[in-house]
């Protein structure tokens, strides 16, 4: 199976074609893999998978990142309302451990939970500390962190 990826960058630039070879079993199941992953476009799937893999290979998972490495991303905290816990999130938003650029709160009626979403920046070590502290807080159901991909340039 030969896969051709075309990257159109406005009409001024030519598309770049990238191809790769795969064994028959992989090639046979490839479109199904793309579809099961929620993609409708081979090029976008391969682009996103490549960027994700490269980021993991270069920086690793949060647990493996150098303690002093500055990262940013989204901290997602699911919890049940408790006045003591609410103060902890408020303190976190104003702490010196991490920089909080934005914060939002939602009430999830179907799952009977609240969720706070924080866009944060800080050292990998401090973010790990914050996550561990929240995970060991009563009434906190789940804590997730999505590390933002690193780019050399871009829109922001």
C-alpha positions in Angstrom: 0.0 0.0 0.0 1.3 3.4 -0.9 -0.1 6.4 1.0 0.3 9.9 -0.4 -0.1 12.9 1.8 -0.7 16.2 0.3 -0.3 19.4 2.4 -1.9 22.4 0.8 -0.7 25.7 2.1 -2.8 28.3 0.5 -2.8 28.4 -3.3 0.6 30.0 -3.5 2.7 27.0 -2.4 2.9 23.6 -3.9 1.7 20.6 -1.9 4.4 18.3 -0.5 3.9 14.6 -1.1 5.1 12.2 1.6 4.8 8.4 1.2 5.7 5.4 3.2 5.6 1.6 2.8 3.7 -0.8 5.1 3.2 -4.5 5.4 0.0 -6.0 4.0 -1.8 -6.5 7.3 -1.2 -2.9 8.3 -2.2 -1.6 4.9 -5.4 -3.7 4.9 -6.5 -2.3 8.3 -5.2 1.2 7.9 -8.4 3.0 6.8 -10.3 1.2 9.6 -7.7 2.5 12.1 -8.2 6.0 10.8 -12.0 5.8 11.0 -12.0 4.2 14.5 -9.7 7.1 15.6 -12.4 9.6 14.5 -10.6 10.9 11.4 -12.0 11.1 7.8 -8.8 12.2 6.2 -5.6 10.1 6.0 -3.3 13.1 5.7 -4.6 14.7 8.9 -4.5 11.4 10.8 -0.8 10.8 9.8 0.1 14.5 10.5 -1.5 14.4 14.0 -0.1 10.9 14.8 3.4 12.0 13.7 3.3 15.2 15.7 2.0 13.3 18.8 4.6 10.6 18.5 7.5 13.1 17.9 6.4 15.1 21.0 6.3 12.0 23.2 9.7 10.9 21.8 11.3 14.3 22.4 9.8 15.4 25.7 8.3 12.1 27.0 5.2 11.8 29.3 4.7 14.4 32.1 6.0 11.8 34.6 9.3 11.5 32.7 9.9 15.1 31.9 12.8 17.0 33.5 11.7 18.7 36.7 12.8 22.1 35.5 11.3 21.9 32.0 8.8 24.7 31.4 5.5 23.4 29.9 2.0 24.5 29.5 -1.3 22.9 28.9 -4.8 22.3 30.4 -5.4 21.0 33.9 -8.9 19.4 34.2 -10.3 18.8 37.7 -13.5 16.8 38.3 -14.9 17.1 41.8 -17.9 17.3 44.1 -18.6 20.6 45.8 -17.0 20.9 49.2 -16.2 24.3 50.7 -12.7 23.2 51.8 -11.8 21.9 48.3 -13.1 25.0 46.6 -10.6 27.1 48.6 -7.8 24.8 47.5 -8.6 25.6 43.8 -8.8 29.3 44.5 -5.4 29.1 46.3 -4.0 27.2 43.3 -5.1 29.9 40.9 -3.1 32.5 43.0 -0.1 30.3 43.9 3.5 30.7 42.9 3.8 27.1 41.8 2.1 27.5 38.4 0.9 30.4 36.3 -2.9 30.2 35.5 -3.7 32.1 32.3 -7.4 31.2 32.3 -10.0 29.4 34.4 -13.5 28.1 33.8 -16.0 26.2 35.8 -18.8 24.0 34.6 -21.5 21.9 36.2 -22.1 18.6 34.5 -25.7 17.7 35.2 -25.7 14.2 33.7 -22.6 13.0 35.6 -23.4 15.0 38.7 -20.0 16.5 38.9 -18.3 19.9 38.6 -15.3 20.5 36.4 -12.7 23.2 36.5 -10.5 23.8 33.5 -7.3 25.7 34.0 -4.8 26.8 31.3 -1.5 26.6 33.2 2.2 27.1 32.7 5.0 26.0 35.0 7.8 23.6 35.5 7.1 19.9 34.9 8.0 19.3 38.6 5.6 21.9 39.9 2.8 20.7 37.7 3.3 17.1 38.8 3.2 18.3 42.5 -0.1 20.2 41.9 -1.6 17.1 40.2 -0.6 14.8 43.0 -1.8 17.2 45.6 -5.2 17.5 43.9 -5.5 13.7 43.5 -5.1 13.3 47.2 -7.8 15.9 48.0 -11.1 14.7 49.3 -14.1 15.1 46.9 -11.8 15.3 43.8 -12.8 12.5 41.4 -10.3 12.9 38.6 -7.4 15.1 37.6 -6.0 15.2 34.1 -3.4 17.2 32.4 -3.0 17.7 28.6 0.4 19.0 27.7 0.4 21.5 24.8 2.5 20.4 21.8 5.7 22.3 21.3 6.2 24.2 18.0 9.1 26.4 16.8 6.7 28.9 15.4 3.0 29.4 14.8 0.1 31.8 15.3 0.7 32.8 18.9 
